[in-house]
Amino acid sequence: MKPTERQQFTQIREQFFTGRAIFLLGPRDGGKQAFLKALLQEVSQRAELSTDNVLMLNGEDPDQRSCARSLSAKKLLEQRPLLKVLCFLEAQRFPEIDTLTREILAAHPDLQLLFLSSSRNDAVVRLQEACAGRRATFHVLPPSMAEHPSDLHQSILYGRYPSALEDPASASLHLQQILRETIQKEVLHSGEIRKPDVLDDLLVLLARNLGNELIIRDLSLALDLDPKTILRYIGLLEKAFLVFRVPSYFGFLENEVTASRKLYFYDNGIRNAILGAFQPVTVRPDAPALWENFLVSERLKQLNVQRERVGVHYWRSTQRQEVSYLEKREEGISAWQFNWEGKKPVRFPKTFTKNYGPVAQEEVRPDNFHDFLGIVPLERVAPSTEEKQEPVIKETLRFRGLPKITDTGTGSEASLSEQASIPLSSQYSVREQNFAAAPDRESRQTQVSPAPDQKKSLVRSNDIPDSTNDSSAVDASTGDTAPADKASGEGMSKSMFRNVLADLRKKPGK
């Protein structure tokens, strides 16, 4: 699809020449540079810009990085007196660009600055701080189903990256390349990963644990790493737009799980590329988990386009009752149950409905997911009367949109994807069943183990903020705590974890 057809295009275009620096953040190869090219083309036509009015510097070019390091606002305008638009591609590679940005904003406020970044690393954070009060930040994620309708099973399997949508026959190869480049350039390049092999094992465990809760202590035992190191690694994966976390919702009930988190992937294709598993969805035992990840990630895209600030959660009790997904707004809680099979309805727990009284509740199945993702079917198209054949129903899709919400806790609007990039939790839980059947690396290429019945962990902590507050306010600096395992008594032995890790690290032929 053309970038001009995407829902964010008009929003971003309207920010040109308003005195604000424009940030386009999102995953590598997610469509940012195509967005920029289309924006500059249209803005150039409207403002009658020439090549002398636009300068682009690429952070992955060593010479251009060196040029930007020695550049000053005065020197820049002396060399390019007609400059009106200055673009920094892969801005996370310019470690000292915040100083130049402050100079430009102070001396030449009419110069339009654009920053594209595939990471939210410290350099980008400093850069955003330099533009405080004078920036517009947009998260450019891969096209949603509302923007680019395609086959549901293909989207669940290969995700929504532009290259996978444009070339379905080679989608798995494109995804493997995107994954490798993202890990190499956005995660390992940070210098904070001392054991790259362990990062690979962590990604496998996170991918296999899709749809379940996480316990950092269990991951620490499996990988023989400090819990704080596990948290830091997950934070780096979030900054690279590979994963995001969703907290559980809890209030005043004693039999509900608190302080837990689920981890999702921004794109189903990346998750499957980690495991090397691209079997058809119809024969996969992990299809329900893929369905859940697809729905949550697509919903996040729509909330991001609407620039909402919404409390996103799931709910679970210690009696194994669960609500797949809920959103907390000013008018109340809306709840959804995800049902991939669609054969039997998934009921909402009476404990939840009685105590929290959701204003809306709905089951999401493959035959009605359009409403959940802000998509509605259009008209039925029948053949002309001259054709003597059975009527043909042609279904097309259009974006319906989601309601605009202002978070009552802060009174300001923000992108949900920005919240998702912030570490949300101080504790996670991981299902030990997923580790017990973990195959070696060779078998991971051809199979995915089923997710067995999940055991629940009771987590209690008086130090966790009330879940009715904004989820991004939860501090991750405290690390993992032990009460979850002590309460549930479901921990695995260290030897079992090490056996599983040994299986994961087996090479083909050994």
MONOR-V258995 format. One record per residue. N is the residue number from 1. PHI is phi in whole degrees, -180 to 180 (999 if undefined). Layout:
# MONOR-V258995
n;phi
N;PHI
N;PHI
This chain:
# MONOR-V258995
n;phi
1;999
2;-79
3;-58
4;-66
5;-90
6;-79
7;-67
8;-84
9;-58
10;-65
11;-58
12;-73
13;-59
14;-69
15;-88
16;-67
17;56
18;-111
19;86
20;-111
21;-77
22;-104
23;-110
24;-114
25;-112
26;170
27;-64
28;-60
29;63
30;-90
31;115
32;-66
33;-70
34;-64
35;-60
36;-63
37;-60
38;-67
39;-63
40;-64
41;-63
42;-73
43;-65
44;-63
45;-68
46;-74
47;-95
48;56
49;-90
50;-114
51;-64
52;-73
53;-92
54;-126
55;-130
56;-121
57;-120
58;-105
59;-68
60;-90
61;-99
62;-57
63;-65
64;-72
65;-64
66;-65
67;-62
68;-67
69;-67
70;-96
71;-88
72;-126
73;-60
74;-66
75;-64
76;-61
77;-73
78;-69
79;-78
80;-128
81;-65
82;-95
83;-66
84;-125
85;-132
86;-121
87;-115
88;-115
89;-86
90;50
91;-61
92;-65
93;-88
94;-103
95;-68
96;-117
97;-72
98;-65
99;-67
100;-62
101;-63
102;-61
103;-63
104;-66
105;-64
106;-81
107;-94
108;-136
109;-65
110;-81
111;-76
112;-81
113;-104
114;-130
115;-127
116;-109
117;-145
118;-98
119;-154
120;-108
121;-78
122;-62
123;-64
124;-70
125;-62
126;-64
127;-65
128;-67
129;-65
130;-66
131;-104
132;-55
133;82
134;-138
135;-142
136;-129
137;-107
138;-128
139;-102
140;-97
141;-97
142;-55
143;-53
144;-84
145;-64
146;-68
147;-84
148;-137
149;-60
150;-154
151;-60
152;-62
153;-63
154;-65
155;-67
156;-66
157;-86
158;-107
159;78
160;-127
161;-63
162;-52
163;-66
164;-72
165;-74
166;-79
167;-133
168;-60
169;-64
170;-115
171;-59
172;-63
173;-67
174;-62
175;-67
176;-62
177;-68
178;-61
179;-62
180;-61
181;-66
182;-66
183;-65
184;-68
185;-93
186;-110
187;-107
188;-68
189;-64
190;-66
191;81
192;-94
193;-101
194;-89
195;-128
196;-57
197;-64
198;-69
199;-61
200;-62
201;-65
202;-62
203;-60
204;-63
205;-65
206;-65
207;-66
208;-71
209;-91
210;-54
211;89
212;-109
213;-81
214;-123
215;-120
216;-61
217;-62
218;-69
219;-62
220;-62
221;-67
222;-65
223;-103
224;57
225;-127
226;-65
227;-55
228;-65
229;-67
230;-60
231;-60
232;-67
233;-63
234;-64
235;-60
236;-67
237;-65
238;-67
239;-62
240;-88
241;60
242;-99
243;-136
244;-147
245;-120
246;-125
247;-86
248;-76
249;-99
250;-150
251;-135
252;-115
253;-84
254;-85
255;-105
256;-114
257;-75
258;-122
259;59
260;-101
261;-140
262;-113
263;-112
264;-121
265;-99
266;-62
267;-144
268;-60
269;-61
270;-66
271;-60
272;-70
273;-67
274;-61
275;-88
276;64
277;-117
278;-128
279;-68
280;-56
281;-62
282;-66
283;-114
284;-97
285;-71
286;-95
287;-59
288;-60
289;-68
290;-64
291;-61
292;-63
293;-63
294;-61
295;-66
296;-67
297;-67
298;-70
299;-63
300;-60
301;-62
302;-69
303;-63
304;-66
305;-63
306;-78
307;55
308;-93
309;-121
310;-126
311;-77
312;-107
313;-148
314;-131
315;-133
316;-152
317;-107
318;-74
319;-94
320;71
321;-87
322;-151
323;-117
324;-61
325;-158
326;-147
327;-126
328;-104
329;-120
330;-61
331;-80
332;140
333;-102
334;-110
335;-127
336;-136
337;-113
338;-94
339;-134
340;-75
341;-67
342;74
343;-80
344;-113
345;-65
346;-94
347;-82
348;-85
349;-60
350;-63
351;-59
352;-73
353;-65
354;-70
355;-90
356;-113
357;48
358;-59
359;-75
360;-152
361;-148
362;-153
363;-98
364;-109
365;-123
366;-60
367;-92
368;-141
369;-69
370;-58
371;-63
372;-63
373;-97
374;73
375;-120
376;-128
377;-67
378;-95
379;-71
380;-87
381;-110
382;-107
383;-70
384;-65
385;-66
386;-72
387;-83
388;-100
389;-145
390;-65
391;-56
392;-107
393;-99
394;-110
395;-102
396;-117
397;-125
398;-143
399;-80
400;-89
401;92
402;-120
403;-64
404;-79
405;-129
406;-110
407;-66
408;-73
409;-75
410;-114
411;74
412;-128
413;-95
414;-156
415;-81
416;-63
417;-65
418;-70
419;-63
420;-66
421;-84
422;-97
423;-56
424;-102
425;-134
426;-110
427;-157
428;-132
429;-136
430;-126
431;-78
432;-69
433;-62
434;-66
435;-77
436;-62
437;-108
438;-66
439;-82
440;-77
441;-64
442;-67
443;-73
444;-63
445;-73
446;-124
447;-150
448;-129
449;-73
450;-69
451;-92
452;-74
453;-56
454;-97
455;-92
456;-96
457;-113
458;-91
459;-121
460;-135
461;-156
462;-82
463;-92
464;-86
465;-63
466;-59
467;-70
468;-75
469;-79
470;-60
471;-63
472;-72
473;-82
474;-70
475;-87
476;-99
477;-76
478;-78
479;78
480;-86
481;-125
482;-92
483;-54
484;-59
485;-72
486;-66
487;-74
488;-90
489;67
490;-112
491;-69
492;-96
493;-73
494;-64
495;-65
496;-64
497;-61
498;-68
499;-64
500;-65
501;-62
502;-64
503;-64
504;-64
505;-91
506;-65
507;-95
508;-58
509;94
510;-85
